[in-house]
């Protein structure tokens, strides 16, 4: 699993689910102190899937954390810089 780009200028990024089983995922974007700014639930049906996330236009520039958790409780986290 990966997130790209990690430096975003247009408030959009994509999560690449590679070699993952079909599952339900929760995507959360939060500040570095844990304040949740965005949450979305997605279902992947294929081992390779892409999900593009559009964050609110008023999101200030800064450092954020993207957490992707599957329905089994396994979590991946990524740093995201909004410019």
N, C-alpha and C positions, 0 to 999 in steps of 0.2 A: 504494500500500500504506500502511496506517496501523494504529496500535495504539490501542485505547481500552478503558477509560479509562487514562490514564497515571498517575493517582493511584489505587492500588488499596487497598481496605480488607478485602477478602474473599479475597485471594490468587488472584483470577481476572481475566483480561483476554482480549480478543478481538483477533485479527489479521484485518483486512479486506483481502483480495486483490482489488483493483479493476482491471479492464482488464489482467489478467495472463494470459498463455498458460497452458494446462494444463501443469503441471510438478511435479517433485518438489522439496520444500523441506525444509531443516533449520532448525529453530527452536532457538535456544540462548539461555538466560538466564544471564548471568554477573555477577559483581561488577565494580566499576569497576577492579579490578586484574587481571581476566581469569579468575578462578576460575569454572569452569562449575558451575552449580547445577542446571540442568535442560536436557534435550535431547529433542527429539521430531522425527521425520520425518513429513511429511504429503505427500499427493498431491492436487493440485487438478485438477478435471476441467472446470471452467467458468471463464470469464473473470472472474466475480464469485463469490467464495467467502469464507466466514467460518470461522475456527478458534478455538475457545475453549480457553484454556490454564488449567489449574488447577495452581497451584504448591503445593509441600509446605506443610502447615499450620504447620510449625515454622520457616518462612522468617522471619528477623528483619526488623523494619522497616528500611528503608534505600533507597539508590539502586542501581538495577540497569540493565543494558544488555540489550536484546533484539536479537539478530541473526538475520535471516532470509536464508538463502542458497539460491539455486536450484541445480539441477544443472549450470548453465552457469557457476557461480562468482560470479554477480552477488549482491551483498549489500546489504541495507538494515539500518540499525540505528536503534534508538529508545531513549530514556531512559524508565525506569519507576520510579516511586516507590511502595514498599510502606509502608503506614502501619499 
